Amino acid sequence: NRSRDRGPNEEPDEEFMAKTVAETIREIIRKHLEENNGLLFGQSIAAVGWVNNTVPDCRNIVEFPMADVSNMGIACGAAISGRRPIIVIRFQDFMWLNSSPLVNYAAKSKDIFDVPMPIFVRSLSQENAACVHSAVLHGIFMHMPGLRVASPMTPLEYKAVWEDFMRHDDPMYVSEHRVSFKNSQEMPDIVNDAADVTLIPISAARFNVSAAARRLESEGMRCNIAHVVQLKPLKLDNLALALSKSKAGLVIDAGFEIAGASQSIAYTLMRETGIPVAALGLKDYSVGASPETANSTPDADRIANAAKGLFRHKEKYPIYYA
């Protein structure tokens, strides 16, 4: 039941080619529930569009009551039994209520009791869906020991995250974004020698970064793009390589900037490479339900302006821009 990694020269699995992220998720879940005797938990799974059509109509689905404070605890019990449950959290804001059993029990159980609790947490986010339906909270769960954290935005990335979950016995927090569900394209890194800036996007920001790079290049700035999929443990290889071939970096996230994933990764990369790296994310105010109170993932213009801002201190820190 555990798939091996695809080698660098192997062709992608045909069953996942030309599929959207939503179709990929649905097929992964169907196989797990029907062939692995897995379980899926969630609220209103069948009643509200099968979670954006990412859940198949099959056996081993358990509809939870509207009782978030207890539901994650039930998933923990199922994980002890060996069923490798999937739990669907329709909006990441609801993780505030679901988080205690996950971070204080499932994440710590292997270290403290030598009892692993592999739970696959599908935590969904959505852009500007009002103040309690719009959060991207992966930065909080990166902070907690014992959790693996990922934010796949393409079909093959999601498949790789699932295989990583099946290879390990840790709980996996998967930060999904509904903007990715219709996507069928992969997002390769773009690495050039002697670039000016490396753009390092996370989550929904990855869909805006190419337009930002085109704008910057039209103004004479050469850009690298290095995508972040696995947030914890953080894979630095592709990020450090792209950054080493540029003068500065910018980490862009769909979550809040202050004390978030973008600032954490920027700090880690600066320590690793000695190259200046800035962070960009959501502004520090709650999302509302009107255009005036929107707090969106940084768009191409905001990303480009932030990247250009990195070079305003060139005279102050000339060693970094030699």
HUJO-V210443 format. One record per residue. N is the residue number from 1. RES is the residue in one letter. D_LAST is the distance of its C-alpha to the last C-alpha in Angstrom with 1 decimal. Layout:
N_RES_D_LAST ; N_RES_D_LAST
This chain:
1_N_51.5 ; 2_R_48.0 ; 3_S_45.8 ; 4_R_43.4 ; 5_D_39.8 ; 6_R_39.3 ; 7_G_37.6 ; 8_P_34.6 ; 9_N_36.8 ; 10_E_39.7 ; 11_E_40.7 ; 12_P_40.7 ; 13_D_44.2 ; 14_E_46.2 ; 15_E_47.8 ; 16_F_44.5 ; 17_M_43.3 ; 18_A_43.7 ; 19_K_44.6 ; 20_T_43.2 ; 21_V_41.8 ; 22_A_45.2 ; 23_E_47.2 ; 24_T_45.2 ; 25_I_45.7 ; 26_R_49.4 ; 27_E_50.0 ; 28_I_48.3 ; 29_I_50.5 ; 30_R_53.6 ; 31_K_53.2 ; 32_H_52.5 ; 33_L_55.5 ; 34_E_58.0 ; 35_E_57.0 ; 36_N_55.5 ; 37_N_57.9 ; 38_G_55.0 ; 39_L_55.3 ; 40_L_53.6 ; 41_F_54.1 ; 42_G_53.4 ; 43_Q_54.9 ; 44_S_56.6 ; 45_I_55.3 ; 46_A_58.1 ; 47_A_58.9 ; 48_V_55.6 ; 49_G_54.5 ; 50_W_53.8 ; 51_V_50.4 ; 52_N_49.0 ; 53_N_50.9 ; 54_T_48.8 ; 55_V_51.9 ; 56_P_54.7 ; 57_D_58.4 ; 58_C_59.5 ; 59_R_60.9 ; 60_N_59.3 ; 61_I_57.9 ; 62_V_58.8 ; 63_E_58.8 ; 64_F_57.9 ; 65_P_59.4 ; 66_M_57.4 ; 67_A_56.8 ; 68_D_53.2 ; 69_V_53.6 ; 70_S_55.7 ; 71_N_54.5 ; 72_M_51.6 ; 73_G_54.0 ; 74_I_56.2 ; 75_A_53.2 ; 76_C_52.6 ; 77_G_56.2 ; 78_A_55.9 ; 79_A_52.9 ; 80_I_54.9 ; 81_S_57.5 ; 82_G_55.1 ; 83_R_55.1 ; 84_R_51.3 ; 85_P_51.7 ; 86_I_49.5 ; 87_I_49.6 ; 88_V_48.6 ; 89_I_47.3 ; 90_R_47.5 ; 91_F_45.2 ; 92_Q_42.5 ; 93_D_43.8 ; 94_F_46.9 ; 95_M_45.0 ; 96_W_45.5 ; 97_L_49.1 ; 98_N_48.6 ; 99_S_45.9 ; 100_S_48.1 ; 101_P_49.8 ; 102_L_46.6 ; 103_V_44.3 ; 104_N_47.1 ; 105_Y_49.3 ; 106_A_47.9 ; 107_A_44.4 ; 108_K_45.9 ; 109_S_49.0 ; 110_K_47.7 ; 111_D_46.2 ; 112_I_49.2 ; 113_F_52.2 ; 114_D_51.0 ; 115_V_52.0 ; 116_P_49.3 ; 117_M_49.3 ; 118_P_47.5 ; 119_I_47.4 ; 120_F_45.5 ; 121_V_44.7 ; 122_R_44.1 ; 123_S_42.7 ; 124_L_42.4 ; 125_S_40.6 ; 126_Q_41.1 ; 127_E_39.4 ; 128_N_41.0 ; 129_A_44.3 ; 130_A_45.1 ; 131_C_44.3 ; 132_V_45.8 ; 133_H_44.9 ; 134_S_41.2 ; 135_A_39.2 ; 136_V_36.6 ; 137_L_36.9 ; 138_H_35.2 ; 139_G_32.9 ; 140_I_36.0 ; 141_F_37.2 ; 142_M_33.9 ; 143_H_34.7 ; 144_M_38.0 ; 145_P_38.6 ; 146_G_40.6 ; 147_L_39.5 ; 148_R_37.5 ; 149_V_35.8 ; 150_A_34.8 ; 151_S_34.3 ; 152_P_35.2 ; 153_M_35.1 ; 154_T_36.4 ; 155_P_39.6 ; 156_L_38.2 ; 157_E_36.0 ; 158_Y_39.1 ; 159_K_41.1 ; 160_A_38.4 ; 161_V_38.5 ; 162_W_42.3 ; 163_E_42.3 ; 164_D_40.0 ; 165_F_42.6 ; 166_M_45.4 ; 167_R_43.8 ; 168_H_43.4 ; 169_D_45.8 ; 170_D_43.6 ; 171_P_43.9 ; 172_M_41.3 ; 173_Y_40.1 ; 174_V_39.3 ; 175_S_37.7 ; 176_E_39.0 ; 177_H_38.5 ; 178_R_41.3 ; 179_V_38.9 ; 180_S_38.3 ; 181_F_42.0 ; 182_K_42.5 ; 183_N_39.3 ; 184_S_40.1 ; 185_Q_36.7 ; 186_E_34.1 ; 187_M_30.4 ; 188_P_28.3 ; 189_D_24.6 ; 190_I_22.3 ; 191_V_19.4 ; 192_N_17.4 ; 193_D_14.7 ; 194_A_11.3 ; 195_A_12.5 ; 196_D_11.0 ; 197_V_13.2 ; 198_T_15.9 ; 199_L_19.2 ; 200_I_21.4 ; 201_P_24.9 ; 202_I_28.1 ; 203_S_31.7 ; 204_A_32.7 ; 205_A_29.1 ; 206_R_28.7 ; 207_F_31.1 ; 208_N_29.0 ; 209_V_25.5 ; 210_S_26.1 ; 211_A_27.2 ; 212_A_24.1 ; 213_A_21.9 ; 214_R_24.0 ; 215_R_23.7 ; 216_L_19.9 ; 217_E_19.9 ; 218_S_22.5 ; 219_E_20.2 ; 220_G_17.4 ; 221_M_15.4 ; 222_R_15.4 ; 223_C_16.8 ; 224_N_17.8 ; 225_I_20.9 ; 226_A_22.0 ; 227_H_25.4 ; 228_V_26.9 ; 229_V_30.6 ; 230_Q_31.4 ; 231_L_30.5 ; 232_K_32.3 ; 233_P_31.9 ; 234_L_28.4 ; 235_K_27.2 ; 236_L_23.5 ; 237_D_23.3 ; 238_N_22.6 ; 239_L_20.4 ; 240_A_18.2 ; 241_L_18.0 ; 242_A_17.0 ; 243_L_14.5 ; 244_S_12.9 ; 245_K_12.4 ; 246_S_10.6 ; 247_K_7.9 ; 248_A_11.0 ; 249_G_14.7 ; 250_L_18.0 ; 251_V_21.3 ; 252_I_24.3 ; 253_D_27.9 ; 254_A_31.4 ; 255_G_32.3 ; 256_F_31.8 ; 257_E_28.4 ; 258_I_29.5 ; 259_A_29.9 ; 260_G_29.8 ; 261_A_28.4 ; 262_S_25.2 ; 263_Q_24.3 ; 264_S_25.5 ; 265_I_23.5 ; 266_A_20.2 ; 267_Y_20.8 ; 268_T_21.6 ; 269_L_18.6 ; 270_M_16.2 ; 271_R_18.3 ; 272_E_18.4 ; 273_T_14.7 ; 274_G_12.8 ; 275_I_11.0 ; 276_P_12.2 ; 277_V_15.4 ; 278_A_17.9 ; 279_A_21.6 ; 280_L_24.0 ; 281_G_27.8 ; 282_L_31.2 ; 283_K_31.7 ; 284_D_33.8 ; 285_Y_37.2 ; 286_S_40.1 ; 287_V_40.6 ; 288_G_43.8 ; 289_A_46.1 ; 290_S_45.4 ; 291_P_42.7 ; 292_E_42.1 ; 293_T_41.3 ; 294_A_39.2 ; 295_N_36.1 ; 296_S_34.6 ; 297_T_31.9 ; 298_P_28.8 ; 299_D_29.3 ; 300_A_27.1 ; 301_D_26.6 ; 302_R_25.8 ; 303_I_23.3 ; 304_A_21.5 ; 305_N_21.6 ; 306_A_20.2 ; 307_A_17.3 ; 308_K_16.5 ; 309_G_17.0 ; 310_L_14.0 ; 311_F_11.8 ; 312_R_14.3 ; 313_H_12.7 ; 314_K_9.3 ; 315_E_10.7 ; 316_K_12.2 ; 317_Y_9.5 ; 318_P_6.3 ; 319_I_5.6 ; 320_Y_5.9 ; 321_Y_3.8 ; 322_A_0.0
